[in-house]
Amino acid sequence: QVQLVESGGGLVQAGGSLRLSCVASGSTSSINTMGWYRQAPGKRRELVAVISRVGSTNYADSVKGRFTISRDNDKNTVYLQMNSLKPEDTAVYYCLGRAGRYDYDYWGQGTQVTVSS
């Protein structure tokens, strides 16, 4: 079992920055990929960015060049630095931990990010 706790969400004006953090606990040695997804009202949950244990990354086209994902394996923590935020980035951001032989997905409780215009 893996538990994930996000922090760092909030309200920011367009053009501003926020940094999200997600700390994993439990069977952390089994975690392969970590990352972030988001879900806006009335929309499906979508990929923001993911990072492998060795640091390979993948970003949604909509955030490339603005968001940076990083990971500290010693602290079992994944970060999302979000710059040049836009109103369309407003969503609940969920931390993902993909673990085990069969890549089971664990999710955090979500943190709200609101970008005002």
GUBAMI-808346 format. One record per residue: residue number from 1; x, y negated, z of N, C-alpha, C, CB in turn. Coordinates in steps of 0.2 Angstrom, whole numbers, plus 5000, padded with zeros to 4 digits. Each point is the difference from the previous one (the first is absolute). Glycine has a CB too. Layout:
REC   resi    n_X    n_Y    n_Z   ca_X   ca_Y   ca_Z    c_X    c_Y    c_Z   cb_X   cb_Y   cb_Z
REC    NUM      X      Y      Z      X      Y      Z      X      Y      Z      X      Y      Z
...
//
This chain:
REC   resi    n_X    n_Y    n_Z   ca_X   ca_Y   ca_Z    c_X    c_Y    c_Z   cb_X   cb_Y   cb_Z
REC      1   5004   5006   5000   4996   4994   5000   5004   4994   5000   4991   5006   5006
REC      2   5007   4989   4990   5003   4993   5000   4995   4995   5002   5008   5004   4991
REC      3   4994   4991   5013   4996   4994   5001   5004   4994   4997   4995   5006   5011
REC      4   5001   4990   4987   5002   4994   4997   4997   4994   5003   5003   5006   4989
REC      5   5001   4988   5012   4997   4994   5003   5003   4994   4996   4998   5006   5012
REC      6   4997   4991   4985   5002   4994   4997   5000   4993   5004   4996   5006   4989
REC      7   5008   4989   5009   4999   4994   5003   5003   4995   4995   5002   5004   5011
REC      8   4996   4989   4990   5002   4995   4996   4995   4997   4996   5011   5005   5000
REC      9   4983   4997   4999   4995   4997   4996   4998   4993   5003   4996   5011   4996
REC     10   5000   4986   5000   4998   4993   5002   4997   4996   4995   5008   5001   5009
REC     11   4991   4992   4992   4998   4996   4996   5005   4995   4997   4989   5000   5006
REC     12   5012   4999   4988   5005   4996   4997   4998   4996   4994   5009   5008   5004
REC     13   4994   4987   4995   4998   4996   4994   5003   5003   4994   4998   4989   5007
REC     14   4999   5009   4987   5003   5003   4994   5007   4997   4999   4989   5000   4995
REC     15   5016   5004   5003   5007   4998   4999   5004   5002   5006   4996   4991   4993
REC     16   5000   5011   5012   5004   5002   5007   5002   5007   5000   4993   4991   5005
REC     17   5010   5011   5000   5003   5006   5001   4998   5004   5007   5010   4996   4993
REC     18   4990   5010   5006   4998   5004   5006   5005   5006   5000   4988   4996   5001
REC     19   5013   5007   5005   5004   5006   5000   4996   5006   5004   5011   4993   4999
REC     20   4987   5012   4998   4997   5006   5003   5005   5005   5003   4990   4998   4992
REC     21   5008   5005   5013   5004   5005   5003   4996   5006   5001   5008   4992   5005
REC     22   4995   5014   4995   4996   5006   5002   5005   5005   5003   4992   4998   4990
REC     23   5006   5004   5016   5004   5004   5004   4997   5007   5000   5005   4991   5007
REC     24   4999   5014   4992   4998   5007   5000   5002   5003   5006   5000   5001   4988
REC     25   4996   5004   5015   5001   5004   5006   4998   5007   4998   5000   4990   5008
REC     26   5002   5015   4997   4998   5007   4999   5005   5003   4996   4988   4997   5000
REC     27   5010   5007   4995   5005   5004   4996   5003   4996   4995   4993   5010   5002
REC     28   5011   4985   5000   5003   4996   4995   5005   5003   4995   4998   4991   5009
REC     29   5005   5014   4994   5005   5003   4995   4997   5003   4994   5007   5002   5010
REC     30   4987   4999   4990   4996   5003   4995   4998   4995   4994   4996   5009   5008
REC     31   5005   4985   4994   4997   4995   4995   5005   4999   4994   4995   4994   5010
REC     32   5002   5006   4984   5004   4999   4994   4999   4993   4998   4999   5013   4997
REC     33   4996   4986   5000   4998   4993   4997   4996   4996   5005   5000   5005   4989
REC     34   5002   4989   5012   4996   4995   5003   4998   4994   4996   5006   5003   5011
REC     35   4988   4994   4991   4999   4994   4995   4993   4997   5003   5005   5006   4990
REC     36   4993   4990   5005   4994   4995   5001   4995   5001   4995   5008   4992   5006
REC     37   4986   5008   4996   4994   5000   4995   4996   4994   5003   5000   5012   4997
REC     38   4995   4986   4999   4996   4994   5002   4993   5002   4997   5009   4991   5001
REC     39   4986   5006   5003   4993   5000   4998   4996   4994   5001   5000   5012   5002
REC     40   4998   4985   4992   4996   4994   5001   4993   5002   5000   5009   4993   4994
REC     41   4987   5002   5009   4992   5002   5000   4997   5001   4993   5000   4993   5010
REC     42   4997   5013   4990   4997   5002   4994   5004   5003   4995   4992   4992   5002
REC     43   5014   5009   5000   5005   5003   4995   5003   5007   5003   5003   4988   4996
REC     44   5000   5016   5000   5004   5006   5002   5006   4998   5003   4994   5007   4991
REC     45   5009   4998   5013   5006   4999   5003   5005   5001   4995   4996   5004   5011
REC     46   5009   4992   4988   5005   5000   4995   5007   4999   5003   4992   4995   4992
REC     47   5013   5008   5004   5007   5000   5002   5003   4993   5000   5001   5012   4995
REC     48   5003   4987   5010   5004   4993   5000   5007   5002   4998   4992   4995   5008
REC     49   5011   5009   4997   5007   5002   4999   5001   5006   5004   5004   4988   4998
REC     50   5001   5017   5000   5002   5005   5004   5007   5001   4999   4989   5006   4998
REC     51   5014   4997   5007   5007   5001   5000   5002   5007   5003   5002   4988   5002
REC     52   5003   5015   4995   5002   5007   5002   5005   5000   5006   4998   5004   4988
REC     53   5003   5002   5015   5005   5000   5005   5007   4997   4998   4993   5010   5005
REC     54   5008   4991   4989   5007   4998   4998   5000   4993   4996   5003   5012   4999
REC     55   4991   4985   5001   5000   4993   4998   4997   4998   4993   5009   4999   5008
REC     56   4989   5006   4989   4997   4999   4993   4993   4997   5001   5006   5010   4995
REC     57   4993   4985   5001   4994   4996   5001   4995   5000   4994   5006   4993   5008
REC     58   4988   5006   4993   4995   4999   4995   4995   4994   5002   5001   5013   4996
REC     59   4998   4983   4999   4995   4994   5002   4995   5000   4995   5009   4994   5004
REC     60   4985   5003   4998   4995   4998   4995   5002   4995   4996   4991   5004   5008
REC     61   5007   4995   4986   5002   4995   4996   4998   4993   5002   4999   5008   4991
REC     62   4995   4992   5013   4998   4993   5002   5004   4997   5006   4989   5004   4997
REC     63   5015   5000   5006   5004   4998   5005   5008   4999   4999   4991   5005   5008
REC     64   5011   4998   4986   5007   5000   4998   5003   4993   5000   4998   5011   4994
REC     65   5008   4988   5009   5003   4994   5000   4998   4995   5006   5000   5001   4988
REC     66   4994   5001   5016   4998   4997   5005   5000   5003   5007   4992   4995   4992
REC     67   5007   5012   5008   5000   5004   5006   5007   5005   5000   4987   5000   5000
REC     68   5015   5001   5005   5006   5004   5001   4998   5005   5006   5008   4991   4996
REC     69   4993   5016   5002   4999   5005   5005   5007   5002   5002   4989   5004   4995
REC     70   5012   4998   5012   5006   5002   5003   4998   5005   5005   5007   4990   4997
REC     71   4999   5014   5005   4998   5005   5005   5006   5001   5005   4993   5006   4992
REC     72   5006   4995   5014   5006   5001   5005   4998   5007   5003   5002   4988   5002
REC     73   5002   5017   4995   4998   5007   5002   5002   5001   5008   5002   5004   4988
REC     74   5003   4993   5014   5002   5000   5007   4994   4998   5005   5012   4999   4997
REC     75   4984   4996   5001   4995   4997   5003   4993   5003   4998   5007   4990   5002
REC     76   4993   5014   4993   4994   5003   4998   4995   4994   4998   5002   5011   5007
REC     77   5000   4984   4990   4997   4995   4998   5000   4998   4993   5002   4996   5011
REC     78   4993   5002   4986   4999   4997   4993   4998   4993   5000   4998   5012   4995
REC     79   5005   4984   5001   4998   4993   5000   4997   4998   4993   5009   4997   5009
REC     80   4987   4998   4991   4998   4997   4993   5001   4992   5001   4992   5010   4998
REC     81   5013   4987   4999   5001   4993   4999   4996   4997   4995   5011   5001   5005
REC     82   4984   4995   4996   4995   4997   4995   5002   4993   4999   4991   5009   5003
REC     83   5011   4989   4991   5001   4993   4999   4996   4998   4994   5012   5001   5004
REC     84   4987   4992   4996   4996   4997   4994   4993   5003   5000   5010   4998   4994
REC     85   4987   5003   5012   4993   5003   5001   4995   4996   4996   5003   5005   5011
REC     86   4992   4999   4986   4995   4997   4996   4993   5002   5004   5007   5001   4989
REC     87   4988   4996   5010   4993   5002   5002   4998   5007   4999   4997   4988   4999
REC     88   5005   5014   4995   4999   5007   4998   5003   5005   5003   4998   4995   4989
REC     89   5007   5003   5016   5004   5005   5004   4996   5001   5006   5011   4996   4996
REC     90   4983   5001   5005   4996   5001   5006   4997   5007   5000   4998   4987   5000
REC     91   5004   5016   5006   4997   5007   5000   5002   5003   5007   5001   5002   4988
REC     92   4997   5004   5014   5002   5004   5005   5006   5004   4998   4989   5000   5006
REC     93   5017   4999   4997   5006   5004   4998   5001   5006   5004   5005   4989   4996
REC     94   4996   5017   5001   5000   5006   5004   5007   5003   4999   4988   5002   4998
REC     95   5015   5000   5007   5006   5004   5000   4999   5007   4998   5005   4992   5009
REC     96   5000   5011   4987   4999   5007   4998   5007   5003   5002   4993   4997   4990
REC     97   5006   5009   5013   5005   5005   5001   4999   5006   4997   5003   4994   5011
REC     98   5001   5008   4985   4999   5007   4996   5005   5005   5003   4996   4994   4989
REC     99   5001   5011   5013   5005   5004   5004   4999   5008   4999   5000   4991   5009
REC    100   5005   5013   4992   4999   5007   5000   5001   5003   4993   4993   4999   5010
REC    101   5007   5007   4990   5002   5004   4994   4995   4998   4995   5005   5009   5006
REC    102   4988   4990   4996   4995   4999   4995   4998   4993   4999   4996   5011   5003
REC    103   5008   4984   5000   4999   4993   4999   4993   4998   5002   5008   5000   4991
REC    104   4991   5001   5016   4994   4998   5003   5000   4993   5001   4998   5011   5005
REC    105   4997   4985   4993   4999   4993   5001   4997   4998   5007   4999   4999   4988
REC    106   5005   4997   5016   4998   4997   5006   4999   4993   4999   5006   5009   5007
REC    107   4989   4988   4997   4999   4993   4999   4999   4996   5006   4994   5003   4990
REC    108   5008   4991   5010   5000   4996   5006   4992   4997   5000   5013   4997   5000
REC    109   4986   4999   5005   4993   4997   5001   4999   4994   4996   5000   5005   5011
REC    110   5005   4992   4986   4999   4995   4995   5001   4993   5004   4993   5007   4993
REC    111   5010   4988   5003   5001   4994   5003   4997   4995   4994   5010   5003   5008
REC    112   4987   4992   4995   4996   4995   4995   5005   4995   4998   4989   5002   5005
REC    113   5012   4996   4988   5003   4995   4998   4995   4995   4996   5011   5007   4999
REC    114   4989   4987   5003   4996   4995   4996   5004   4995   4998   4990   5003   5007
REC    115   5009   4995   4986   5004   4995   4997   4995   4994   4998   5009   5008   4996
REC    116   4991   4987   5007   4996   4994   4998   5002   4996   4994   4996   5000   5012
REC    117   5000   4997   4984   5002   4996   4994   5000   4993   5002   4995   5008   4993
//
